[in-house]
Amino acid sequence: MARKRKKRVRVGDALIALVILLILLWFFVPQGKAFLTTVAREIGITLPSSQVSIEDLPASQARDQLAAIPVREPQDAVDNPRYSRDRFGDAWADVDRNGCDTRNDILSRDLARPTFKEGPFGCIVLTGTLAEPYTGKTVHFQRGKDTSPLVQIDHVVALANAWESGAWEWTDSQRLEFANDPDNLLAVDGQANQEKLASSADQWLPPNTEFRCDYVSRQIRVKSQWGLSVTAAERETMIRVLADCG
């Protein structure tokens, strides 16, 4: 009897630990939530939604903008034309015609103490220091074949996500302008940018938790200004992040 009781206790402890792990995944890890939602859908289980509604949020521009952003169903994009980077024009074009490409414009803006290569416009950034927002690290930038990729320029609202959110209906010139919109661009850690790729807010948030409010608020602002939509999962994650903002 004692052995059976011990076995039951071990099974019970394991189940409790599993439940705790699932709760942590659901509430604190965007990728975990997406995974659990997919699994639940496959086995016919309805998972609980966020306890915070948009009406519960304190008054802010981000809250008001998010409230007005249309919500789309994931299947709405099924019949859309397929995304490709080419749909948004040449990478880092000089859309503002200041003689500098967009990448160097953003490096010049986001790096502290930038130095520049001599030239007619003085555009090309050679070195600088980045207070990296996604990780919270300090990154020393140096232009070069092996070192330049350590600092990349991220589209806060990824181009692929923008495409699914409504950019597929835009003109080529609108998409080119969006791809080079400074408000949607940040100089960031290369590895963090590669981890994010085209993820939406419900799939990826910056590891640096102190930057998540700024990150989500910027996504909301960009989507609002450009008339883009969100999915229900995106919206729920954005509400949860805004609820934790001071």
N, C-alpha and C positions, 0 to 999 in steps of 0.2 A: 504493500500500500504506500509506503514511504517513497519508493522509487517512482510510482505513478504520480504521486503528489508533486515531487520535484520536477518531473517532466512537464506536468501541467503548468507549474510556476514558470519554468523556462519558456514554454510556448507563450504564456501570457505576457511575460516580460518582453519577449521578442515582438509580439503584436503591438504592445504599448510603444515600444521604440520605433516601430514602423509607422504608426499613426503620427507620432511626434515628428518624424522625418518628413512625412508627407505634408503635414501642416506647415513646416518650415519652408519646404519647397514651394508650396502654394502661395504663401504670403510674402516671401522675401527673395525668391529667385525667379525672374521673368522667364528664363528658359525652362525652369522646373514647372512653372504654371502651364506653359504651352504644352509640355510633354504630358502632364497629368490630364489636361483638357482633352488631348488627342486620345489617350488611353481610355478615359471615361466615355468618350463618344463611341469608341469601338465596342465597349462592353455594355453600353446602354445605361450609364450612370450619369445623373445630373449633379454637377459639383456646385457648391455654394458660390454666389457672387460676392463682390466686395461689399463690406458693410457701410462704406461711405458713398453717399450720393453726391452729385455735383451741387445740389442745393445746400449740403452741409458745409461746403468749403467757404472760408472767409472771402469777402469781396476782393477781387483782384482782376487785373486785365486778362491774365491767363484763364481764369475761371470763365469770364464772360466770353472770351474768344472760343474756348472749348465748347461752351454751351451752344454756340451757333454753328459749329462745324458739323456737316452732315455725316451720318454713320452709314457705312455701306456693308453689305454682306460679302464675305470672302468669295462666294461663288459669282458675284457680280463681275469679277475680272476674267472669268473663264473665256468669254467670247471676245475679249479685247485683243488688239494686235500684240504680238510678242515684243517684250522689251529688249532693247539692245542699247549699249552706251552711245552708239552712233546717232541715235534719235535725238540726243541732246547736243549735237554739234561737236566741233573740235575741242579737245580737252584744254582747259585753261586759256581760252581765247582772250584777246585784249578787247573786251566788250565796251569798256569805258573810254577806249582810245587815248589812254595816257602814255602809250608807248611801252607799257609793262604788262606781262601776262598775269593772269589772275593768281597763279600760285605764288609768284614773287610779291604781288600786292598783299596777299594774306600773310606771308612770312614777315614782310616788313611791318605789318600791323601788329602781329601777335608775338613776335620775338622781342625780347629786351636787348638793347644795345646792338642792333644789327649793323653789320658792315656790308659794304656793297662793292661789286666789281666796277672798275672805272669803265665808263661808256657814255654814249650820247644821252641816255636817260637815267643812268645810275640805278637801274632796276634790279639787277641780279644780286640776290642776297648771298653772301659768302659765309657768314657766321652769325651767331646770335644765341640767346638763352631763352628757352621756352619753359614757362610755368605751366606744365602740361595739365590740362583740365580733366581728362578722362581717368588718369591714374593718380594724379596729385604729385607726380615726380617732377624733378627739374631735369630737363633734357638740353644738352649742349649741341647745337646744330652746327655742322660744318658741311659746306657744299662739296660733293664728290660722288663718284660712282657708287662707292660702298656705303657712304655715310648719309647721303641725302634721303634715302628711303626711311631712315630712322625717324624723320619728322614728315608726316604726310598731311595733306589737306583733306579733311573729311566733310562730306555733305551731311549736315546734321539730319535733315530729312533726306535719306538716301534717294538717288535718282530712280532706282528700281521701285522703291516704295512710292515715290511721287508719281511714277508712271501708272501704277495700279490705283493710285488715289485720284486720278483724273487728268494727269499730264498727257496721257495718250490722246486726248482730244485737242490739245493745244497745237498751235502752229510751230514750225521749226524755230522761228525767231523767239517765240516765247520760251521754248525749252532751252535754247541757248542762253537766254537771259537768266533763267532759273538756275542753270548749272553753274553760273558765275555770280550769283547773288551773294554779296559779302555777308549778309545776315544769316545765310545758311551754310557758311563755311567757317571752319576752325582748323588751326594748325594743331595737330595732335600726335601722340605717340604712334609710330607705325604699326607696332604689334597690336595695340588696342584697336586701331582702325581696321586691321585685317580680321580681328575677332568679331567686330561688329558687322562688317560688309554691308549688306542691304537690309539688315534687321530693323524692324519697327520697335517701338517702345516696349511692347509686350514681350518681345523676344530678346532684347538686350538693353541694359542700362549701364552707364559708366561704373567701373569698379569703385571709383572715388565717390562715395555716397554723398559727400558734401557738395558735389557738382550736379547731382541729379535734378534738383529743383531748376537750376539754370538750364540744364539740358532739355528737360521736358517743356519748360516754359518757352524755350526757343523753338522747339518743334511745333508747339501749338501756334506760336506767333507766325511762323513761316507758312504753316498749313492754312491758317486763317487769311493771311495776306494774299496767298496764291489760290484760294478757293479750292483747296484739296480736302479730301475726306479722310476719315479714320474708320477702322473696324471697331466693333464693340469691345474686343479685347484690348486694343490700343487705348481706347477711351477710358476703360476701367483702370488700366495701369496708370495713365496720366492723372486720373482723379486720385488714386492712391498716393502717388508721389506728391501731388500738390497738397494733399491733406497733411503730409509730414513737413511741409515747408514752414519755416519760422516767419 
